[in-house]
Amino acid sequence: TTTTSGTGSGTTGTGSGNTGGTGTSASGTKKATATSTTSNPDGSTTVTYSDGSTTTTSADGNTVSTTVKNADNTSTTTTITKDPETGTSTTTSTTTRTTTTSGTGSGTTGTGSGNTGGTGTSASGTKKATATSTTSNPDGSTTVTYSDGSTTTTSADGNTVSTTVKNADNTSTTTTITKDPETGTSTTTSTTTTTTTSGTGSGSTGNTGNTGNTGTTPTIGTPAPGTSTTTTNSDGTTVTTNPDGSITKTDTDGSSTTTNVDGSTTTTSPDGTVSKEALDGSTTTTHPDGTTAVTTSNPDGSTTTVTTKPDGTISTTTTDFDGTSTTVSKDNNGTTTIVSTTLEGVTTTTTKTEDGSVTITTTNPDGSGTTRSTGSDGSTSVTTTNADGSSITKTIDVDGTTSITTTNVDGSSNTTATNPDGTTEVTNTNADGSSITTKTNTDGSTTVCTTTAPGSVTAEATITSGAAGLSETTENGISSKSIPATSSNAKPSESHTSSSDDSSNAANDSTDVVTTASPASDVPKATTPVSGSESSSSSDLDSQESGELDPVVPEDPNAPFVPTESKPFRFTPVVSCKFTVDDEVLLVMYNGTNITGNVAGDRFHWGSQKIVTFLEAPGASLWIVGYNNRPKSCSTGGLSIVCTSLNEHSKFQKLTSNSYNWKAKGYDSDPGLEFLEEEADIPAAWSSPCTSTASYTLSGVEPQPRRIWAATENRYAVFHIAV
């Protein structure tokens, strides 16, 4: 409601002036009338009013600009722009200086002394102006104009209502109430502008009465201290004004965000995690288990997070602006852990225990990585894991024992251990858990232990030069006993198994055949499970002979065994090759399987001895792809390799690099697996390798094997041999 005081004035004349009448209060303000409407070249329309103000509406109805003249010789332009996509409106206001022309007319001076006009008496009338016209606007909104010049505009969706009134002090007040259709809450804004029109006619006579005061616009009250109000929106969310003045919005999932009186915010997750963001940008997060994390922003753009766990463990994480981070933590046991992440996603974790042991793990985005461990006792272990899950581990114990374990994707593995006393052990474990362990003793004898799955039946044979026997081994109620070779009719050694529950099952679950040989005897020995009683006569043994693996046993037990013909072996021997390439090993394949991940040693440094171990498959191909970083590879590069096998009759036994067993082909770039397509044409299309004169050596091997390369001297070479 706007209250206007009286405006009567005394008249100067020759007689006594009349007393000014009492002004009548009325609500609202007088609106100037439109005097002209102009269509502009850009499609917009400009309406000019009697008070000199103008209103320009754009062709699409989304922009409305109103210009009024103020009493201080300035002009104010207010522009309201509506976004057609979002429906939101933006209001801008600009004030410029204008030139005011004073009136040229002069008032007539009375010859007598006029009485002073009386002061108008203010009345608190609340008369409401009546609507005079209704206009439909291009944007779908509707404007109602009242008799006092005020207007009310309602948007097409009914969510926005703007009322403009002219005040007695030459100002205009626009009050806009906007309702959020989603939350149901309303926002009220009020803007007051000044409109002044300078006079162009003759001056008026007499004094003007005082103008009544403008009524006060009501404001939405706040809850009384100690109380709160909650509004539930149509989508199920709630907005609560708390007694302390803070406002909390709660979502349907139970999460909430509170805007505090000081401007900070507090967010609570459905699981009870509370995060408070202070005005300085720091964030304090408290988890349900009592863990707290405080994150602060540093001047260089990085952030630091200090996390404290209930057990007292404190970790500090620094995250740089580029996303890289480093975390340092220490627990109550004295263990320090440092985790760093690069921009490429490589994570390095360093763990130091109180006893001095250190473990460093590097993990790449594809899952591959390396773990290096140094124990407090001085032992070391290095594990390289490939992206496919296969891995190779080299361990050196404090007593000097060295072991290399290759683990394949299917769960099978191979472990080669070298003990300080000179003995070696090679264990091949299949995916089903069955395994074969071959131990070479210092006296030249060989011990083979075979474990089958799922019966966990173990057979063990120790082979000496000229004689063999099985030692008794018992596991899961199954017994294996040795039968010495005391007769020319007996095999070197045979295993008899029995079980108190079912002797036939024990025989079926036991290992099929274990074959090995003593380096001195140079002949295969075999152990074959036989069902039946614990003891058997020579004739019983003869009846078990298959004729497939039975060698001729000479009368002299010390004489070497000489097979009458080549016999196939059921036990697949293990092949181990030591090799290097000057300069890099790119690929190793055997029997159609990529075993590059099984290579122990640094493949990218010629000075590092490489070792690869695999199970022999007769007639299978071995492929090695190498790279030399210098030209004239037959004098600057080379492949050097020496292989051994547990089977003394294997062609891999003492196989070395040479120019007559191997074939090689050169490439100008990395051939990848291209060479496999040419496998059938190798005898015709590939040539024997050249003998390289390079000066490098194969570390740890004497005498040195021949160095070979592709005769075409390309920097890339593929070497092949079928054994």
TORDO-218388 format. One record per residue (C-alpha): residue in three letters; x, z, y. Coordinates in steps of 0.001 Angstrom, whole numbers, padded with zeros to 6 digits, always signed. Layout:
ALAXZY/...
end
This chain:
THR+000000+000000+000000/THR+001391-000959+003460/THR+000252+000986+006551/THR+000480-000659+010007/SER+000279+001387+013239/GLY-001616+000252+016337/THR-000408-002794+018313/GLY-002476-002489+021552/SER-000690-002908+024914/GLY-001364-002057+028563/THR-001998-004945+030997/THR-000128-005144+034242/GLY-002435-005884+037130/THR-003418-004918+040619/GLY-005433-001983+039425/SER-005020+000717+036927/GLY-004007-000463+033478/ASN-006403+000046+030642/THR-005408+002344+027804/GLY-004330+000569+024596/GLY-006803+000799+021796/THR-006127+002444+018472/GLY-004627+000104+015841/THR-006533-000270+012584/SER-004511+000108+009382/ALA-004853-002580+006726/SER-002985-003146+003481/GLY-000884-006245+002942/THR+000933-008485+005343/LYS-000067-011667+007119/LYS+001189-014881+005474/ALA+002210-017845+007581/THR+000100-020961+006991/ALA+001476-024252+005662/THR+001753-026889+008376/SER+003200-029838+006441/THR+004222-031007+002947/THR+007092-033492+002465/SER+008021-035436-000688/ASN+011815-035791-000904/PRO+013771-038782-002379/ASP+014953-036672-005362/GLY+011369-035935-006382/SER+011286-032428-004945/THR+008544-031238-002540/THR+009090-029214+000683/VAL+006321-027174+002316/THR+006850-026075+005964/TYR+004951-022988+007203/SER+003771-021959+010677/ASP+006495-019303+010958/GLY+009186-021960+010456/SER+009968-020986+006842/THR+010163-023676+004133/THR+009716-023756+000362/THR+011260-026573-001730/THR+010248-027054-005390/SER+012323-029355-007662/ALA+010725-032261-009536/ASP+010778-030404-012863/GLY+009445-027200-011289/ASN+012399-025149-012557/THR+014009-024546-009131/VAL+012259-023037-006076/SER+014167-022492-002780/THR+012661-020580+000167/THR+014335-020519+003619/VAL+013228-018068+006338/LYS+014566-017278+009836/ASN+015613-013701+010487/ALA+015362-011680+013718/ASP+019158-011564+014110/ASN+019427-015357+014516/THR+020294-015883+010823/SER+018571-017856+008061/THR+018196-016607+004479/THR+017731-019056+001576/THR+016534-017564-001729/THR+016719-019846-004805/ILE+015036-019004-008142/THR+016248-021167-011057/LYS+014518-021035-014455/ASP+016393-022024-017658/PRO+013950-024346-019533/GLU+015509-023420-022901/THR+015706-019631-022689/GLY+012940-019070-020113/THR+015140-016698-018107/SER+015331-016931-014293/THR+018306-016522-011945/THR+017886-015581-008278/THR+020511-016303-005593/SER+020323-015535-001860/THR+022393-017001+001015/THR+022277-015994+004699/THR+023567-018305+007507/ARG+023756-017953+011280/THR+021121-019890+013365/THR+020685-020586+017061/THR+017784-018905+018838/THR+016165-020489+021893/SER+014687-017998+024300/GLY+011280-018575+025963/THR+011235-020582+029165/GLY+008027-019160+030596/SER+007859-016075+032848/GLY+005266-013361+032932/THR+003266-012601+036129/THR+004122-009343+037768/GLY+001183-007236+038826/THR+001014-006060+042462/GLY-000238-002637+041494/SER+001088-000014+039237/GLY-000496-000264+035799/ASN-001101+002687+033584/THR+001017+002949+030480/GLY-000714+001762+027345/GLY-001610+004516+024961/THR+000095+004800+021627/GLY-001885+003455+018706/THR-002995+006064+016237/SER-001917+005413+012650/ALA-004661+005293+010080/SER-004112+005418+006327/GLY-006449+002651+005409/THR-006103+000983+001994/LYS-008163-002120+002527/LYS-007400-004800-000083/ALA-007096-008408+000990/THR-009356-010931-000778/ALA-008138-013987-002734/THR-008471-017193-000729/SER-006970-019802-003098/THR-005552-020299-006602/THR-002816-022882-007283/SER-001590-024187-010678/ASN+002167-024834-010499/PRO+004138-027603-012365/ASP+005827-025041-014630/GLY+002473-023777-015873/SER+002427-020655-013706/THR-000539-019738-011436/THR-000293-018539-007796/VAL-003119-016634-006072/THR-003015-016445-002227/TYR-004840-013587-000487/SER-006411-013301+002977/ASP-003544-011133+004235/GLY-001022-013835+003304/SER+000309-012086+000195/THR+000712-014058-003069/THR+000769-013214-006773/THR+002374-015652-009265/THR+001852-015239-013050/SER+004052-017194-015487/ALA+002522-019483-018131/ASP+003214-017005-020964/GLY+001880-014070-018923/ASN+005132-012118-019324/THR+006256-012383-015656/VAL+004190-011369-012578/SER+005664-011715-009035/THR+003894-010352-005924/THR+005118-011185-002386/VAL+003796-009381+000711/LYS+004782-009587+004395/ASN+005602-006239+005948/ALA+004919-005207+009563/ASP+008662-005080+010340/ASN+009001-008832+009813/THR+010256-008409+006245/SER+008884-009774+002976/THR+008951-007785-000259/THR+008802-009539-003657/THR+008136-007301-006680/THR+008625-008902-010134/ILE+007524-007260-013403/THR+009010-008912-016546/LYS+007825-007988-020040/ASP+010106-008508-023087/PRO+007864-010216-025707/GLU+010018-008863-028552/THR+010390-005211-027604/GLY+007289-004865-025429/THR+009272-003112-022699/SER+008877-004063-018997/THR+011486-004394-016226/THR+010604-004152-012519/THR+012761-005647-009728/SER+012088-005614-005967/THR+013676-007767-003217/THR+013080-007473+000536/THR+013955-010261+003004/THR+013558-010542+006787/THR+011707-013404+008510/THR+012072-013827+012277/THR+010602-016615+014407/SER+011935-016890+017948/GLY+009468-017489+020801/THR+009247-020856+022618/GLY+006423-020132+025117/SER+006073-017908+028167/GLY+006788-014210+027996/SER+003928-011787+027328/THR+002808-009209+029769/GLY+002728-005554+028942/ASN+004414-003372+026357/THR+003790-003800+022659/GLY+002526-000873+020641/ASN+004595+000686+017874/THR+004492-000891+014418/GLY+003216+001246+011546/ASN+005583+002319+008773/THR+005803+000283+005555/GLY+004333+001991+002518/THR+006783+003143-000211/THR+006932+001094-003442/PRO+006225+003374-006408/THR+008983+003689-009077/ILE+008732+004444-012762/GLY+009377+008123-013244/THR+011934+009604-015705/PRO+011023+012277-018235/ALA+011171+015822-017024/PRO+014305+017766-018052/GLY+014165+018972-021662/THR+011707+016302-022821/SER+012037+012843-024428/THR+009852+009771-024789/THR+009878+007184-027604/THR+008476+003664-027472/THR+007833+001786-030730/ASN+008089-001994-030450/SER+006124-004566-032451/ASP+009195-005386-034604/GLY+009501-001783-035761/THR+012455-000866-033538/THR+012195+002154-031269/VAL+013594+003017-027848/THR+013986+006720-027050/THR+014811+008231-023669/ASN+016614+011474-024475/PRO+016436+014727-022425/ASP+020003+014185-021161/GLY+019064+010758-019762/SER+020690+008706-022518/ILE+018716+005912-024202/THR+018782+005277-027962/LYS+017638+002063-029635/THR+017040+002408-033398/ASP+016782-000629-035713/THR+014642-000835-038840/ASP+017731-000482-041111/GLY+018429+002977-039682/SER+021338+001960-037471/SER+021189+002953-033822/THR+022977+002424-030520/THR+022908+005056-027768/THR+023819+004275-024160/ASN+025041+007539-022674/VAL+024583+008654-019055/ASP+028283+008032-018312/GLY+028008+004424-019529/SER+029714+004923-022911/THR+027981+003859-026129/THR+027599+005500-029535/THR+026746+003446-032636/THR+025565+004965-035919/SER+025589+002834-039112/PRO+023070+003221-041943/ASP+025757+004907-044097/GLY+026276+007607-041478/THR+029437+006207-039878/VAL+029487+007087-036159/SER+031496+005047-033651/LYS+031746+006018-029965/GLU+033194+003634-027392/ALA+034480+005367-024254/LEU+034637+003848-020766/ASP+038403+003313-021108/GLY+037778+001003-024094/SER+038937+003458-026776/THR+036787+003883-029882/THR+036458+006958-032104/THR+034965+006348-035557/THR+033952+009168-037920/HIS+033145+008321-041553/PRO+030851+010351-043828/ASP+033828+011587-045897/GLY+035368+013157-042800/THR+037898+010393-042112/THR+038350+009727-038400/ALA+039899+006715-036694/VAL+040770+006489-033001/THR+041460+002984-031636/THR+043019+002449-028194/SER+043978-000707-026316/ASN+047574-001128-025154/PRO+048726-002898-021948/ASP+050320-005747-023955/GLY+046962-006646-025525/SER+047600-004926-028858/THR+045510-002085-030267/THR+046591+001100-032016/THR+044415+002909-034567/VAL+045282+006412-035757/THR+043404+007365-038943/THR+043250+010935-040239/LYS+041881+011602-043731/PRO+040460+014929-044962/ASP+043539+015508-047138/GLY+045744+015409-044053/THR+047105+011875-044538/ILE+047702+010212-041167/SER+048191+006468-040736/THR+048879+004451-037606/THR+047916+000763-037418/THR+049102-001487-034598/THR+047332-004859-034313/ASP+048866-007456-031999/PHE+046795-009835-029898/ASP+047524-012668-032370/GLY+045963-010768-035275/THR+049144-009551-036987/SER+049235-005858-037819/THR+051447-003049-039133/THR+050221+000201-040708/VAL+052440+003250-041263/SER+051074+006197-043257/LYS+052448+009342-044881/ASP+050626+011578-047348/ASN+051043+015245-048218/ASN+053425+014351-051063/GLY+055929+012866-048644/THR+055194+009250-049621/THR+055478+006808-046710/THR+053676+003470-046866/ILE+054199+000594-044433/VAL+051806-002382-044582/SER+052347-005417-042356/THR+050265-008609-042146/THR+051463-011875-040621/LEU+049400-014471-038813/GLU+049545-016651-041959/GLY+047939-013873-044020/VAL+051082-012718-045851/THR+050946-008968-046539/THR+054056-006865-047156/THR+053687-003302-048450/THR+056686-000952-048519/THR+056307+002401-050294/LYS+058958+005120-050093/THR+058535+008287-052151/GLU+060095+011642-051486/ASP+062458+011249-054474/GLY+063991+008129-052899/SER+062308+005363-054907/VAL+061253+002271-052946/THR+058721-000464-053801/ILE+058266-003584-051660/THR+055343-005901-052466/THR+054740-009216-050718/THR+051367-010892-051307/ASN+050532-014418-050163/PRO+047026-015667-049291/ASP+046842-017625-052585/GLY+047458-014458-054623/SER+051086-015143-055445/GLY+053752-012651-054465/THR+056806-010588-055299/THR+057262-006893-056077/ARG+060722-005296-055868/SER+061183-001696-057016/THR+064201+000591-056893/GLY+063832+003869-058759/SER+065335+007163-057687/ASP+067630+006874-060719/GLY+068973+003509-059551/SER+066917+001300-061885/THR+065541-001929-060402/SER+062628-004223-061152/VAL+061574-007546-059645/THR+058208-009142-060470/THR+057240-012614-059268/THR+053531-013408-059568/ASN+052163-016939-059344/ALA+048829-017943-057827/ASP+047386-018569-061306/GLY+048114-014969-062366/SER+051166-015650-064505/SER+054260-013598-063718/ILE+057871-012900-064614/THR+059525-009481-064387/LYS+063229-008660-064530/THR+064154-005007-065031/ILE+067582-003376-065020/ASP+067608+000235-066234/VAL+070146+002794-065137/ASP+071810+002618-068582/GLY+072432-001110-068129/THR+069545-002394-070275/THR+068277-005681-068879/SER+064884-007151-069759/ILE+063014-010249-068636/THR+059281-010467-069309/THR+057236-013617-068814/THR+053449-013135-068780/ASN+051215-016191-069118/VAL+047721-016767-067760/ASP+046147-016288-071201/GLY+047706-012821-071534/SER+050493-013803-073903/SER+054016-012776-072980/ASN+057671-013013-073919/THR+060247-010263-073349/THR+063999-010635-073782/ALA+065988-007387-073587/THR+069763-006974-073656/ASN+071017-003456-074449/PRO+074341-001954-073341/ASP+075531-001821-076968/GLY+075323-005597-077228/THR+072088-005794-079218/THR+069303-008050-078042/GLU+065558-007944-078623/VAL+063099-010792-078137/THR+059383-010001-078345/ASN+056686-012664-078319/THR+053178-011268-077843/ASN+050139-013480-078323/ALA+046900-013214-076371/ASP+045226-011501-079340/GLY+047828-008710-079348/SER+049841-009887-082350/SER+053572-009978-081793/ILE+056956-010802-083281/THR+060077-008873-082283/THR+063496-010123-083297/LYS+066489-007821-082838/THR+070052-009050-083198/ASN+072348-006161-084166/THR+076012-005767-083331/ASP+076985-006239-086999/GLY+075457-009708-086996/SER+072333-008724-088889/THR+068870-009572-087610/THR+065744-007406-087760/VAL+062333-009050-087462/CYS+059213-006932-086903/THR+055817-008616-087059/THR+052567-006965-085948/THR+049222-008632-086529/ALA+045916-008090-084787/PRO+043423-006570-085098/GLY+044661-004675-088179/SER+047882-003561-086476/VAL+049734-004246-089730/THR+053471-004091-089292/ALA+056075-005697-091524/GLU+059775-005277-090870/ALA+062684-007144-092434/THR+066416-006567-091942/ILE+068629-009465-092889/THR+072338-008979-093631/SER+074888-011602-094651/GLY+073967-012398-098221/ALA+071294-009796-098913/ALA+067950-008824-097484/GLY+065382-006094-097966/LEU+062205-004748-096463/SER+062138-001194-095200/GLU+058947+000776-095714/THR+056671+000800-092714/THR+053296+002534-092601/GLU+050624+002112-089939/ASN+046861+002659-090058/GLY+047073+003598-093716/ILE+048800+000354-094777/SER+052216+000538-096403/SER+054905-002134-096647/LYS+057853-001501-099005/SER+061084-003373-099566/ILE+062039-005074-102812/PRO+065775-005828-102959/ALA+067008-009191-104201/THR+068513-008114-107530/SER+067654-011122-109620/SER+068272-014802-109297/ASN+064548-015226-109975/ALA+063601-013125-106938/LYS+063312-014282-103341/PRO+065756-012736-100846/SER+063043-010313-099765/GLU+059325-010031-100236/SER+056798-007626-098743/HIS+054198-005956-100907/THR+051322-004284-099066/SER+048607-002021-100338/SER+045910+000265-099018/SER+044229+003232-100589/ASP+040887+001822-099407/ASP+041135-001916-100037/SER+044367-003531-101096/SER+042951-007036-100743/ASN+041947-006431-097098/ALA+045385-005072-096354/ALA+046920-008257-097637/ASN+044558-010383-095561/ASP+045207-008403-092348/SER+048976-008379-092724/THR+051262-010949-091202/ASP+051480-014332-092849/VAL+055203-015035-092890/VAL+058267-013718-091031/THR+061317-015958-091196/THR+064760-015225-089806/ALA+068396-015692-090669/SER+071719-013935-090302/PRO+074257-015791-088201/ALA+076744-015399-091031/SER+074491-016672-093819/ASP+073257-019743-091873/VAL+070109-019907-094065/PRO+066511-018926-093556/LYS+065102-015796-095163/ALA+061383-015191-095603/THR+059081-012263-096183/THR+055708-013016-097721/PRO+052895-010453-098151/VAL+051657-010135-101698/SER+048434-008396-102697/GLY+048370-006045-105660/SER+050108-002843-106643/GLU+053052-001292-104870/SER+055505-002425-107545/SER+055743-005803-109228/SER+058068-007263-111838/SER+060192-010317-111390/SER+057675-012361-113303/ASP+054942-011147-110935/LEU+057028-012322-108006/ASP+057638-015673-109592/SER+053881-016124-110007/GLN+053443-015718-106240/GLU+055832-018488-105316/SER+054165-021203-103275/GLY+056931-023715-103755/GLU+056940-024328-099995/LEU+059381-021767-098662/ASP+061302-020834-101827/PRO+065008-021689-101471/VAL+067405-021872-104370/VAL+069033-018463-104815/PRO+072621-018691-106179/GLU+073903-016303-108789/ASP+076546-014932-106416/PRO+074638-012792-103870/ASN+077515-013185-101393/ALA+077496-016960-101515/PRO+075565-018761-098765/PHE+072075-020056-099508/VAL+071844-023846-099480/PRO+068292-025251-099452/THR+067770-028199-101790/GLU+065563-029872-099197/SER+064236-029231-095696/LYS+061238-026873-095771/PRO+058835-026179-092899/PHE+058816-022674-091454/ARG+055589-020849-090714/PHE+057313-018537-088212/THR+057872-020361-084924/PRO+061283-019386-083547/VAL+061971-018527-079942/VAL+064130-020828-077790/SER+066046-019519-074793/CYS+067843-021836-072351/LYS+070309-020902-069619/PHE+070584-023594-066957/THR+070989-024523-063293/VAL+070525-027553-061028/ASP+072637-028415-058030/ASP+070730-027868-055756/GLU+067133-026927-056746/VAL+064864-026708-059817/LEU+061444-028149-058915/LEU+059641-028180-062279/VAL+060062-027208-065946/MET+057580-028391-068597/TYR+057554-028010-072380/ASN+055064-029320-074895/GLY+052749-030461-072088/THR+052649-027026-070396/ASN+054040-026234-066954/ILE+056368-023247-067558/THR+058051-023268-064138/GLY+056579-019821-063493/ASN+058433-018508-066571/VAL+061837-019367-065126/ALA+063912-016276-064352/GLY+066413-016574-061506/ASP+066456-018239-058104/ARG+065279-021818-058667/PHE+066365-022856-055180/HIS+070024-021816-055375/TRP+072428-023608-057685/GLY+074657-020524-057985/SER+071913-018472-059676/GLN+071713-018719-063469/LYS+068180-019637-064566/ILE+066698-018586-067931/VAL+063567-020023-069523/THR+062165-018898-072884/PHE+059485-020617-074966/LEU+058187-021000-078531/GLU+059506-024082-080280/ALA+057072-026839-081168/PRO+058840-029452-083334/GLY+058958-032859-081660/ALA+057758-031574-078288/SER+059270-032784-075007/LEU+061252-030688-072541/TRP+061172-031906-068924/ILE+063224-030647-065966/VAL+062821-032000-062414/GLY+065737-031383-060029/TYR+066680-032074-056423/ASN+070109-032640-054839/ASN+070325-032332-051050/ARG+073295-034694-050751/PRO+073820-038413-051479/LYS+075895-039776-054380/SER+074360-037310-056811/CYS+076666-038272-059686/SER+079461-036577-057747/THR+077541-033973-055719/GLY+074678-032773-057986/GLY+073915-032095-061598/LEU+071980-030367-064391/SER+073829-027943-066694/ILE+071998-026352-069637/VAL+072772-024423-072845/CYS+069982-023515-075328/THR+069900-021222-078363/SER+067244-020535-081004/LEU+066535-017763-083502/ASN+066214-020533-086067/GLU+069749-021583-086932/HIS+068380-024922-088144/SER+066570-025699-084885/LYS+067818-028686-082903/PHE+067734-026400-079860/GLN+070488-024261-081394/LYS+073539-024821-079171/LEU+071805-027753-077410/THR+073643-028606-074162/SER+073360-031178-071409/ASN+075022-034449-072458/SER+074712-038191-071952/TYR+073503-039132-075463/ASN+070584-036761-076262/TRP+069077-036672-072759/LYS+067360-039378-070724/ALA+067076-039348-066922/LYS+065365-041285-064146/GLY+065926-041111-060386/TYR+063326-040991-057602/ASP+063566-041274-053811/SER+060976-038508-053336/ASP+059491-035644-055330/PRO+057804-037384-058287/GLY+055361-034541-058911/LEU+053822-035314-062329/GLU+054172-039082-061933/PHE+056818-039254-064639/LEU+054361-038108-067323/GLU+052597-041450-067089/GLU+055842-043135-068155/GLU+056487-040940-071189/ALA+055693-043684-073693/ASP+058205-046038-072061/ILE+061082-043554-071801/PRO+063234-045084-074563/ALA+063090-048501-072911/ALA+062696-047777-069197/TRP+064891-044692-068825/SER+068651-044672-069111/SER+071257-042217-070252/PRO+072419-039927-067463/CYS+075737-040140-065721/THR+078357-037430-066132/SER+078568-035717-062755/THR+081908-034777-061235/ALA+080398-032098-059001/SER+082395-028862-058803/TYR+079558-026320-059327/THR+079437-024073-062420/LEU+076711-022564-064616/SER+077125-018843-064001/GLY+077806-016624-067029/VAL+078381-019456-069514/GLU+081672-020395-071167/PRO+082696-023018-071960/GLN+080924-024978-069238/PRO+078445-027631-070455/ARG+078577-031187-069167/ARG+076969-031844-065763/ILE+074498-034766-065802/TRP+072291-036665-063316/ALA+070232-039849-063136/ALA+072616-042820-063151/THR+070871-044331-060109/GLU+072140-041333-058061/ASN+068787-040703-056309/ARG+068376-037247-054827/TYR+065426-036495-057134/ALA+065889-036739-060896/VAL+063723-036109-063973/PHE+065523-035109-067191/HIS+063869-035461-070610/ILE+064660-034595-074198/ALA+062403-034577-077274/VAL+063513-032046-079891/
end
